[in-house]
Amino acid sequence: MNDYSRLASMTGFARSQGDSGGTALVWELRSVNGKGLDIKLRLAGGLEALELPLRELAAKTFRRGNISGTLSLRREAATSMAADMAVLERVKALAMELAASIPGAPAPRAELLLALPGVMRGAQPQEETEEERAALADAARSAFVQALDGLAGSRAAEGAKLAAIAAANLKEIALLRDAAALEAAKQPELHRARLAAQLAELIGGTPNLPEERIAQEIALLTTKSDVREELDRLAAHLEAAEALLREGVAVGRKLDFLMQEFNREANTLCSKSSAVPLTNIGLALKAAIEQLREQVQNIE
C-alpha cells in the first residue's frame, strides 16, 4: 500500500482560546484552496501591531491556501457599582417635593431611588497599563500558535481523506491504461479486416492484390493510430504522480501541472483511436483523470 501520510489539504478550521488579566481571547482560523499563500487577519483594537509577525508565523507553517483569522476579545464586566451622588441628590429632592405635595404620601424609599435609571453606574474601568497591554499581546500570540497547530492538524486530517481518494483514482487510471494497451494491440488486425472489407466492396469479391501492397496499407493505417507512445507516457505520469503523493509536502502545484500532461495523453489517445472500444476506454480515462484533478486542486 502506498504511503501518502504526509499529504495535506488546503482546507481546514481551528479554534483556540486564551486569557490575560480577565480578558478572554478567541482565535478562529479558516483555510480554503488557493493558488498561493494568502493570509488575512482581523485583530481586536490595540493589537494591530501583531498582524505582521503573526502572518510571518503562519507563513512558516503553510505553503499554500487562503487563510483567514479572527481574534475576538471579551473583557469581564464591571462587578462594582457606585451611585452618582449628584444625580441621586436631584432625584431625592424631586421625590421629597412630590411627596410633600401629596397629603399622606410616604417619604421616598432609598432602594426605589437607587433603582431609578441613571442613579447607579458601574465603576469606570481603569486604563490599561503598558504591562497589561504587553501581557495581552503575548497571550494573543500564544493562542495564535495553538490555532496554527490546530489548523495544521485539520489540514492533515483532510489530507488523509484526499490520499485515499487519490490512491483509488490512480489505481483506476492504471487499470484503464492497461486495458487501452490490450485494445491497441488489436489495431493492426482490425485494420487488415477493415481494409479487406472495403476493397471487396469496391471491386467485388475477394481483392486480388499483392500481400505486400496490403501490408503497406495496413502499416500506414497502424502508424497513424499508434498510441504506444501515449500509453508509455501515461505509465510514466502514473509513476511521477505516485512519487509526488508519497513525497507529500507542498506538491500540489507539481501535481496540478502533471494533470495537464495526463489530459494531453488521454485526448491524443481518443483522437488516434480507430475502434469504438479503444475510444470508450479513452473517454473513461479522461473522466478518471478529471476526478483525480479535482482532488489535486485541494492538495497543498
Rosetta blueprint (number, residue, H / E / L):
1 M L
2 N L
3 D L
4 Y L
5 S L
6 R L
7 L L
8 A L
9 S E
10 M L
11 T L
12 G E
13 F E
14 A E
15 R E
16 S E
17 Q E
18 G E
19 D E
20 S E
21 G L
22 G L
23 T E
24 A E
25 L E
26 V E
27 W E
28 E E
29 L E
30 R E
31 S E
32 V E
33 N L
34 G L
35 K L
36 G L
37 L E
38 D E
39 I E
40 K E
41 L E
42 R E
43 L L
44 A L
45 G L
46 G L
47 L L
48 E H
49 A H
50 L H
51 E H
52 L H
53 P H
54 L H
55 R H
56 E H
57 L H
58 A H
59 A H
60 K H
61 T H
62 F L
63 R L
64 R L
65 G E
66 N E
67 I E
68 S E
69 G E
70 T E
71 L E
72 S E
73 L E
74 R E
75 R E
76 E L
77 A L
78 A L
79 T L
80 S L
81 M E
82 A E
83 A E
84 D L
85 M H
86 A H
87 V H
88 L H
89 E H
90 R H
91 V H
92 K H
93 A H
94 L H
95 A H
96 M H
97 E H
98 L H
99 A H
100 A H
101 S L
102 I L
103 P L
104 G L
105 A L
106 P L
107 A L
108 P L
109 R L
110 A H
111 E H
112 L H
113 L H
114 L H
115 A L
116 L L
117 P L
118 G L
119 V L
120 M E
121 R E
122 G E
123 A L
124 Q L
125 P L
126 Q L
127 E L
128 E L
129 T L
130 E H
131 E H
132 E H
133 R H
134 A H
135 A H
136 L H
137 A H
138 D H
139 A H
140 A H
141 R H
142 S H
143 A H
144 F H
145 V H
146 Q H
147 A H
148 L H
149 D H
150 G H
151 L H
152 A H
153 G H
154 S H
155 R H
156 A H
157 A H
158 E H
159 G H
160 A H
161 K H
162 L H
163 A H
164 A H
165 I H
166 A H
167 A H
168 A H
169 N H
170 L H
171 K H
172 E H
173 I H
174 A H
175 L H
176 L H
177 R H
178 D H
179 A H
180 A H
181 A H
182 L H
183 E H
184 A H
185 A L
186 K L
187 Q H
188 P H
189 E H
190 L H
191 H H
192 R H
193 A H
194 R H
195 L H
196 A H
197 A H
198 Q H
199 L H
200 A H
201 E H
202 L H
203 I H
204 G L
205 G L
206 T L
207 P L
208 N L
209 L L
210 P L
211 E H
212 E H
213 R H
214 I H
215 A H
216 Q H
217 E H
218 I H
219 A H
220 L H
221 L H
222 T H
223 T H
224 K H
225 S L
226 D L
227 V L
228 R H
229 E H
230 E H
231 L H
232 D H
233 R H
234 L H
235 A H
236 A H
237 H H
238 L H
239 E H
240 A H
241 A H
242 E H
243 A H
244 L H
245 L H
246 R H
247 E H
248 G L
249 V L
250 A L
251 V L
252 G H
253 R H
254 K H
255 L H
256 D H
257 F H
258 L H
259 M H
260 Q H
261 E H
262 F H
263 N H
264 R H
265 E H
266 A H
267 N H
268 T H
269 L H
270 C H
271 S H
272 K H
273 S L
274 S L
275 A L
276 V H
277 P H
278 L H
279 T H
280 N H
281 I H
282 G H
283 L H
284 A H
285 L H
286 K H
287 A H
288 A H
289 I H
290 E H
291 Q H
292 L H
293 R H
294 E H
295 Q H
296 V H
297 Q L
298 N L
299 I E
300 E L
